[in-house]
């Protein structure tokens, strides 16, 4: 399914959500296609939203939220990945400023980055 994402971003959201919502399942979990907390549809929907809006944090997050279902998890994943891709300044200031313990989280993120940057590649 990951390999189909480039073609799937051309589809309207109502078509894409049907495919994304039921990915990795033998049968649909619900009657209507929604993004559930199941990891496969959630990750695929996050990547789909990012591919549809690679240059806009706001549009990528809004696109993910419009898919419905477990939008808090999906929105958080898309917001984080889009923020990594575009930089912290892409995240609206009012959201950056209201995160509790933001300085502590920033330090943890930098520590994590320094550990990951040292890992061998390939």
N, C-alpha and C positions, 0 to 999 in steps of 0.2 A: 504494500500500500504506500509506503514512503516514496517509492519510485514513481507512483502515479500522481504525487502531489503537484508537480509542475503542470500537468494537464488538468488537474482538478481545480487549480486556481482560476481557470477560465470559466468554470461552471458558476451559475448563480448560486448564492448561499443556500437556497432551499434544496437544490439538487445536491450540493456538496455535503450538507449536514446529514442527509439520508445515508450517504456513503460513509462519512466519518463516524457518525454516531454508532453504527453497528459493526464497525471494523473490529476484528479479533473475536467476534462472538459467533457461536453456532446459530443463534437465533436472536432476534431483537429482544432487549430487556423490557422495553415499554412499547406501547402501541405507536405513539408519536416519536419521531426521531429527536432525541435531545442528547446533549453531551453529558454523560454520567461521570461519576468519579472513577470509573474504570480507566486504567492507565493508558491503554492503547488509543481509544478515541480522544482522550484528553490531550495526549501528546500530538497526535495527528492534527487535531483541531488547532492547537497552538501553532504548529508549524505552518498550517494552511493560512492562518490569520497573518502570520509574519511574512509569508511569501506574497500574500495579496497586497500588503502595505509595508514594504521594506523601508520606506523613507519617512514614516509617520508613526510615532509612538501612540498618539491619540487615536488615529484611525485603526491601527492594528488592535489595540485594546478594545475599542468600540466594536470592531468587527467580531472579535471573540465573544464579547458579552451578548451581542445580538443572536448568537447561535442558540442561546438558552441552555437550560440545565444547570450544571455545576459551574456557574459563571464566576464565583469567587476564586476557585482554584484555577480555572482556565485563564481568567483575567490576570491573576498574579503571575502565572507562568509567562504569559505573553508580555506583560509589563516588564518583568525581569529580563527576559531575553531581548526584547526590543531596547531596553535601557542599556544592556551590555553592548548591543550592536551600534546604537546611536550615541551613546554617552549619557552621562547623568543629566546633562542640560536638556535633553529631549523630554525628560519626565517633567510634567507640570510642577512649577515651584511650590504651589500650595500642597501638593502631595508629598514632595520631598521634605518640606518643612514640618509636616505634622506626623511623621513617622516616629513612634516612640523609640527611645534609645538609639536614634539614628547614628550618633557618633560611635557607639559601641558596635553597631552593625557594620558601619564603614570599616572599622578596625578589623573586625572578623573577616570581612570580604577581602581586605588587603592581605591578611595573613593567608587566607585560602588561596588567593591568586599567587602569592609568592611560593606556596607549596606546589601548586599545579604547574607553574612556570618551570619548576625544576625537574619535573617528571620527564623521562625520556620519551621521545615520540617515535612512532612507527613500530 
